[in-house]
């Protein structure tokens, strides 16, 4: 992982501050946050670092920094990453030093893996994926772009989480299941069947309680 450029976080909420902790644990130089002005004013200080400005700041500095977005909601992260990418931003990934993983884990750009996670072998992690504290991911599983795993999620072997899935805290997904794109798995759920795209699934075993129109995350 290159350390030639300082890192800027998009967003300054709880998720971004968690990612800041990972970056600092890895010894990365972090210079501040990019936040739209309606959420935080330039010059304000959060966890000892300044809000540098909004995306107008990034437009002027995209070539001199690396970017990572800490927002937990995949649909919000998707929109912010698209804005940053359009400005020519480059993205870094970060893995907390306490994470246990083998050399047979492939990790894309802009992804973060928090403390206490365990990943075994032949796992593929896409771009802009967020894996929070204490998650386990077993062999031959795939997390596509913009997936979020909340704290304490357990993913068995040969599971596929398609683009934009959000998995709530403490959920369990048994082996060989597919979680459809832009779906939501509720906290504490146990997934024993494939989950259709654009649905919300809760309970033990998981059941569909809501279906959204295709493309809802683009709105």
C-alpha positions as CSV (number, residue, x, y, z in Angstrom):
1,X,0.0,0.0,0.0
2,X,1.5,3.3,-1.1
3,X,2.2,5.9,1.5
4,X,3.4,8.6,-1.0
5,X,0.3,10.7,-0.6
6,X,-1.7,11.9,2.5
7,X,-5.2,10.7,2.9
8,X,-8.4,12.6,3.1
9,X,-11.7,11.2,4.4
10,X,-15.0,11.9,2.7
11,X,-17.5,12.4,5.5
12,X,-16.9,13.1,9.2
13,X,-19.6,11.0,10.9
14,X,-19.1,7.9,13.0
15,X,-18.2,5.7,10.2
16,X,-15.5,8.1,8.9
17,X,-14.1,8.5,12.4
18,X,-13.9,4.7,12.7
19,X,-12.0,4.6,9.4
20,X,-9.7,7.4,10.7
21,X,-8.8,5.1,13.6
22,X,-7.8,2.4,11.2
23,X,-5.7,4.7,9.1
24,X,-3.9,6.1,12.1
25,X,-3.3,2.6,13.4
26,X,-1.6,1.8,10.1
27,X,0.5,5.0,10.3
28,X,-1.1,6.7,7.4
29,X,-0.9,10.5,7.3
30,X,-4.5,11.9,7.4
31,X,-4.9,15.6,6.8
32,X,-8.6,16.1,7.2
33,X,-12.2,15.6,6.0
34,X,-14.1,16.6,2.9
35,X,-17.7,17.4,4.0
36,X,-20.4,19.3,2.3
37,X,-20.9,22.7,4.1
38,X,-24.4,21.9,5.3
39,X,-23.0,19.2,7.5
40,X,-19.7,20.9,8.7
41,X,-18.1,24.2,8.1
42,X,-14.5,24.4,6.7
43,X,-12.0,25.0,9.4
44,X,-14.0,23.1,12.1
45,X,-12.0,20.4,13.9
46,X,-13.2,16.8,14.3
47,X,-11.1,14.3,16.2
48,X,-8.1,16.7,16.0
49,X,-8.3,17.1,12.2
50,X,-9.8,19.9,10.1
51,X,-12.7,20.0,7.8
52,X,-10.9,21.0,4.6
53,X,-14.0,22.0,2.7
54,X,-16.5,20.4,0.4
55,X,-16.0,18.9,-3.0
56,X,-14.7,22.2,-4.3
57,X,-11.7,21.6,-2.1
58,X,-11.3,18.1,-3.6
59,X,-11.6,19.5,-7.2
60,X,-8.4,21.6,-6.5
61,X,-6.4,18.9,-4.6
62,X,-7.5,15.6,-6.2
63,X,-4.1,14.9,-7.6
64,X,-2.2,15.4,-4.3
65,X,-4.2,13.1,-2.0
66,X,-5.7,9.7,-1.7
67,X,-9.4,9.4,-0.7
68,X,-11.4,6.9,1.3
69,X,-15.1,7.3,2.2
70,X,-16.3,6.2,5.6
71,X,-20.1,6.5,5.3
72,X,-21.8,3.3,6.2
73,X,-24.8,3.4,4.0
74,X,-23.9,1.9,0.6
75,X,-26.2,4.1,-1.4
76,X,-24.7,7.3,0.2
77,X,-21.1,6.0,-0.3
78,X,-22.0,5.2,-3.9
79,X,-23.0,8.8,-4.7
80,X,-20.0,10.4,-2.9
81,X,-17.5,8.1,-4.5
82,X,-19.0,8.8,-7.9
83,X,-18.6,12.6,-7.3
84,X,-15.0,12.1,-6.1
85,X,-14.1,9.9,-9.1
86,X,-15.5,12.4,-11.5
87,X,-13.0,14.9,-10.0
88,X,-10.1,12.6,-10.7
89,X,-9.6,11.3,-7.2
90,X,-7.6,8.2,-6.4
91,X,-8.6,5.8,-3.6
92,X,-6.8,3.9,-1.0
93,X,-7.8,0.9,1.0
94,X,-6.8,0.3,4.7
95,X,-6.7,-2.8,6.9
96,X,-6.3,-2.6,10.7
97,X,-3.1,-4.3,11.9
98,X,-5.1,-6.7,14.1
99,X,-7.0,-8.2,11.1
100,X,-6.2,-11.8,10.4
101,X,-6.2,-12.7,6.7
102,X,-4.2,-14.8,4.4
103,X,-2.4,-13.9,1.2
104,X,-5.3,-15.4,-0.7
105,X,-7.6,-12.5,0.0
106,X,-8.0,-10.0,-2.9
107,X,-9.0,-6.4,-1.8
108,X,-10.1,-3.7,-4.2
109,X,-9.7,0.1,-4.0
110,X,-11.3,2.3,-1.3
111,X,-12.2,-0.5,1.1
112,X,-11.7,-0.6,4.8
113,X,-11.4,-3.6,7.2
114,X,-11.7,-2.7,10.9
115,X,-10.1,-4.3,14.0
116,X,-10.7,-7.8,15.0
117,X,-11.9,-9.2,11.7
118,X,-10.8,-12.7,10.4
119,X,-10.8,-13.6,6.7
120,X,-9.7,-17.0,5.5
121,X,-8.8,-18.0,2.0
122,X,-9.8,-17.3,-1.6
123,X,-12.0,-14.4,-0.7
124,X,-12.6,-11.4,-3.0
125,X,-13.4,-8.0,-1.6
126,X,-14.5,-5.4,-4.2
127,X,-14.1,-1.6,-4.3
128,X,-15.4,0.7,-1.6
129,X,-16.4,-2.1,0.7
130,X,-16.7,-1.4,4.5
131,X,-16.1,-4.3,6.9
132,X,-16.6,-3.2,10.5
133,X,-15.2,-4.5,13.8
134,X,-15.3,-8.2,14.6
135,X,-16.6,-9.7,11.3
136,X,-15.6,-13.1,10.0
137,X,-15.6,-14.1,6.4
138,X,-14.9,-17.7,5.4
139,X,-13.4,-19.3,2.3
140,X,-14.5,-18.6,-1.3
141,X,-16.8,-15.8,-0.5
142,X,-17.2,-12.6,-2.6
143,X,-18.2,-9.1,-1.4
144,X,-18.9,-7.0,-4.5
145,X,-18.5,-3.2,-4.7
146,X,-20.1,-1.0,-2.0
147,X,-21.0,-3.8,0.4
148,X,-21.2,-2.9,4.1
149,X,-20.8,-5.4,6.9
150,X,-21.8,-4.0,10.3
151,X,-20.0,-5.1,13.5
152,X,-20.1,-8.8,14.3
153,X,-21.4,-10.1,11.0
154,X,-20.4,-13.7,10.2
155,X,-20.3,-14.8,6.6
156,X,-19.9,-18.6,5.9
157,X,-18.1,-20.1,2.9
158,X,-19.1,-19.7,-0.7
159,X,-21.3,-16.7,0.0
160,X,-21.8,-13.9,-2.5
161,X,-22.9,-10.5,-1.4
162,X,-23.7,-8.5,-4.5
163,X,-23.2,-4.8,-5.1
164,X,-24.5,-2.4,-2.5
165,X,-25.7,-4.9,0.2
166,X,-26.0,-3.7,3.7
167,X,-25.7,-6.3,6.5
168,X,-26.8,-5.3,9.9
169,X,-25.0,-5.8,13.2
170,X,-24.7,-9.4,14.3
171,X,-26.2,-11.0,11.3
172,X,-25.2,-14.5,10.1
173,X,-25.2,-15.8,6.6
174,X,-24.9,-19.6,6.0
175,X,-22.9,-21.2,3.3
176,X,-23.6,-21.0,-0.4
177,X,-26.1,-18.2,-0.2
178,X,-26.4,-15.1,-2.4
179,X,-27.5,-11.7,-1.1
180,X,-28.9,-9.7,-4.0
181,X,-27.7,-6.3,-5.0
182,X,-28.8,-3.3,-3.0
183,X,-30.6,-5.4,-0.4
184,X,-30.6,-4.9,3.4
185,X,-30.2,-7.7,6.0
186,X,-31.5,-6.6,9.4
187,X,-29.5,-6.7,12.6
188,X,-29.4,-10.2,14.2
189,X,-30.9,-12.0,11.2
190,X,-29.8,-15.4,10.1
191,X,-29.9,-15.9,6.3
192,X,-30.7,-19.5,5.3
193,X,-32.0,-18.8,1.7
194,X,-30.9,-16.5,-1.1
195,X,-32.0,-12.9,-0.7
196,X,-33.6,-11.2,-3.8
197,X,-32.1,-7.9,-4.9
198,X,-33.6,-4.6,-3.6
199,X,-35.3,-6.2,-0.6
200,X,-35.1,-5.9,3.2
201,X,-34.8,-9.2,5.0
202,X,-35.1,-9.6,8.8
203,X,-35.5,-12.4,11.4
204,X,-34.4,-15.9,12.2
205,X,-34.6,-17.3,9.6
206,X,-34.6,-14.2,7.4
207,X,-37.8,-13.2,5.6
208,X,-38.5,-10.4,3.2
209,X,-40.5,-7.5,4.7
210,X,-39.9,-4.9,2.0
211,X,-39.1,-4.6,-1.7
212,X,-37.8,-1.5,-3.3
213,X,-37.9,-0.6,-7.0
214,X,-34.8,-1.4,-9.1
215,X,-32.5,1.5,-9.1
216,X,-33.7,3.0,-5.8
217,X,-30.1,3.7,-4.7
218,X,-29.7,6.1,-7.7
219,X,-32.3,8.5,-6.3
